[in-house]
Amino acid sequence: MKDELIKKAYDIAVERYAAVGVDVNKALEDLQKISLSLHCWQADDVTGFENPDGQLSGGIQATGNYPGKARNIEELRADIKKAASYIPGTHRLNLHAIYGDFGGKFVDRDQIEPKHFQSWMEWAKEQNMKLDFNSSSFSHPKSGSLTLANPDKEIRDFWIEHTKRSRAISEEMGKFQGSPCVMNLWIHDGSKDQTVNRLKYRELLKDSLDEIFATKYDNMKDCIEAKLFGIGAESYTVGSYDFYLGYGAKNNKIVTLDTGHFHLTESIADKISSLLLFTPEIMLHVSRPIRWDSDHVTIMNDDTLDLAKEIVRCNALDRVNIGLDYFDASINRIGAYVIGSRATQKCFMQALLEPIAKLREYEANGQFFERLALLEEAKSLPWNAVWDMFCLQNNVPVGEEFIAEIQKYEADVTIKR
């Protein structure tokens, strides 16, 4: 009976959208092609397997102590698999370098190799997932406040080597899976208080990046991620947006836009059209900042909606890589995965259902009342009926059904950890 109601509501929605020139079936086809890159670190609070008992540092902080976090590679994989079963579509998995399969042995970051991620490649293939990757400069004795921008050549070379190896691992992942591995580079380098040598540290970072990127690869994509400031680096961040925008545009690198890494009144959506003109692609890290980079679970809010709409309006789905980047340790971690992923997908669904042809016709004709009126009316069109059908077609829970299933997994599995 419920399936019949979903199909009936969907048929009505198809007619309603057709009246404003929107092909709902095409929107569903396009949404099916969007793969999110799920972030492995939501399941274990960014602990990783290098040193599970270590303390987070370098501007990384997970708040909360909800029971049941993944403690080892098997539990992490089980939780990711369970979360993915509630998210419609086919998605990717984003790994940090500290999540290697190290066999219980300590492997320092300048010694990591593709073999430490071979089991991840094989597991991901079994799950029909592709892998993405990140170098990890935080939570290490040599992290300090400066890594790739450190004046100490020994420390700087350590992190250069780590990042080179991370790119080599990404290349092997890309070869194995037959799809380029997107590797993100983010460092926390900065200063808590005023610095009088800003240029020096940025020169060092530029030189480090030049050395890291000297080797060309065909099966991975390089991304560089900026930040406004970090915990313990409130006064100065070496890898600012201006720095990476300039470096990316000059060197044909992908610039990563993390929705929590900018001033709260900045529009990340407004940056899309500019970046598309000067960089090959864009990488998104979607999270929800409250006050600032608090990495709350993504929800369907105006910021994420605007971002999705701008990407679709620019016809740039094939040039924008969409990853999630939040870590909430105060609620059920699998539930956090599912809420944030489905919320992001809902935003892109609404973007794909926007009556853009009619809106652009109004704009071209100078009919700005009509444009604004249709933008407002489009907000209440029955997109949720289309979303329910998308879930039904992908054989995942419709509506709030996933809540009870995640509660059962918690009672049966995670609460016993």
Number of C-alpha atoms within 10 A of each C-alpha: 5 8 12 9 11 17 16 13 17 22 15 14 19 18 14 15 19 13 11 17 15 20 17 22 12 12 18 18 12 14 22 17 13 18 19 23 26 27 23 23 22 26 28 24 23 23 22 25 23 21 16 13 9 12 12 15 18 22 18 15 17 18 13 12 13 13 16 21 21 23 16 15 18 9 18 20 17 14 24 20 14 18 22 23 17 26 23 24 20 18 21 21 21 23 24 20 25 25 24 22 20 16 11 9 10 11 18 12 21 16 13 21 18 18 14 18 21 17 13 20 21 15 14 18 14 9 14 12 20 25 25 25 27 23 24 23 26 22 19 17 7 15 21 17 20 26 27 29 28 23 14 11 13 11 17 21 16 17 27 21 18 23 28 19 21 27 30 20 26 29 24 22 27 23 15 18 18 11 15 21 27 25 27 27 20 18 27 29 30 30 20 15 10 12 10 6 8 14 10 14 20 20 13 19 25 18 13 21 19 13 13 19 15 9 10 11 16 10 20 23 20 23 23 24 23 24 25 20 25 21 16 19 21 15 15 19 26 29 26 19 20 13 16 22 22 15 19 22 16 11 13 15 22 30 27 28 24 23 28 24 24 20 16 14 6 12 14 21 19 13 13 19 14 10 17 17 10 16 20 16 23 22 22 22 20 27 25 24 20 11 9 17 22 18 23 22 25 24 20 18 12 10 17 24 21 18 24 23 21 20 22 21 16 12 11 16 19 12 16 20 19 22 25 26 25 28 27 24 23 14 15 20 29 24 20 21 28 24 20 24 27 20 18 25 24 22 22 27 26 23 23 25 26 26 19 20 13 16 19 13 13 17 15 11 9 11 13 13 11 15 19 14 11 18 15 11 9 17 11 9 15 18 22 17 19 26 23 20 20 21 18 17 13 17 14 18 17 20 12 8 11 19 14 10 15 19 16 12 14 19 12 10 14 19 14 9 11
